[in-house]
Amino acid sequence: MRKGIIVNLKRFKVLDYVTLNKIFLMLCMLFIAGIAVGSAVFNKNNWLSDTAEMFFNHYISIHTDANFLKKLCVCFLSYLFVLIFYFLSGTSILGVAVTPFITVWQGILFGAVSSYLYWSHGLSGIAFNAIILIPPAVIFTVCCFFAARYAIDFSLSTARLTLPRSKPASLYINFKNYCVKYLIFIGILLICATLEIILNLLFLNFFNF
């Protein structure tokens, strides 16, 4: 009897966890779907393949520069650019639809760049992806998932105020908390940019690109 109760409680906790984090889980699935789409259509879409090649060439040109501060600024700003899109989408009632689209687009670009590395550089490209690109990308992607989740939550709060039967309410505290969370994300982006530079300093010389 106790065993049955424990199993039921465990199931209840799992379902509760899924309910509380359904937006986060949805974003994960959308990102994975984006990677699959980007990888599948890479060779069939000239614009996507050209974009992946341009991104990679730009990435290499940044990290072959000797100026550490310049590299840190460029890397940080490239991450921040994506985060700003999430922040702005959350301040609009359209953010509920726009935010998931940004996540899918991130996945498509990541899948396209990974495919480009394998297609153009073979095993060397796979190694470069695994050793240099993926570690900071994982941190950045998880950060974006949380940013997107809070963007959708705040967008929903804004959208509810536009409903005909909604009561007037102040979103000042909610917006303040929203901004504080994004300030924390900015700190995480600085860590991502620093990790990216360190990995390139340590391992980029092992690759002939």
WODACOR-V248751 format. One record per pair of residues at least 12 apart in sequence whose ideal C-beta (glycine too) atoms are under 6 Angstrom apart, sorted by sequence separation. I is the first residue (numbers start at 1). GAP is how many residues later the second one is. If there is no record, write none. Layout:
i=I gap=GAP
i=I gap=GAP
//
This chain:
i=62 gap=12
i=117 gap=12
i=114 gap=15
i=85 gap=17
i=157 gap=17
i=154 gap=24
i=150 gap=31
i=147 gap=38
i=143 gap=42
i=103 gap=45
i=143 gap=45
i=99 gap=49
i=99 gap=52
i=140 gap=52
i=99 gap=53
i=139 gap=53
i=95 gap=56
i=96 gap=56
i=136 gap=56
i=55 gap=58
i=96 gap=59
i=136 gap=59
i=52 gap=60
i=95 gap=60
i=136 gap=60
i=52 gap=61
i=79 gap=61
i=86 gap=61
i=90 gap=61
i=86 gap=62
i=89 gap=62
i=53 gap=63
i=48 gap=64
i=52 gap=64
i=83 gap=64
i=90 gap=64
i=86 gap=65
i=90 gap=65
i=93 gap=65
i=93 gap=66
i=132 gap=67
i=30 gap=70
i=34 gap=70
i=38 gap=70
i=42 gap=70
i=37 gap=71
i=132 gap=71
i=31 gap=72
i=35 gap=72
i=39 gap=72
i=131 gap=72
i=30 gap=73
i=34 gap=73
i=38 gap=73
i=42 gap=73
i=30 gap=74
i=34 gap=74
i=38 gap=74
i=35 gap=75
i=27 gap=76
i=31 gap=76
i=35 gap=76
i=39 gap=76
i=128 gap=79
i=124 gap=83
i=87 gap=95
i=83 gap=102
i=80 gap=109
i=79 gap=110
i=79 gap=113
i=76 gap=114
i=76 gap=117
i=27 gap=118
i=75 gap=118
i=24 gap=121
i=27 gap=121
i=72 gap=121
i=75 gap=121
i=24 gap=125
i=23 gap=126
i=71 gap=126
i=23 gap=129
i=63 gap=137
i=63 gap=141
i=60 gap=149
//
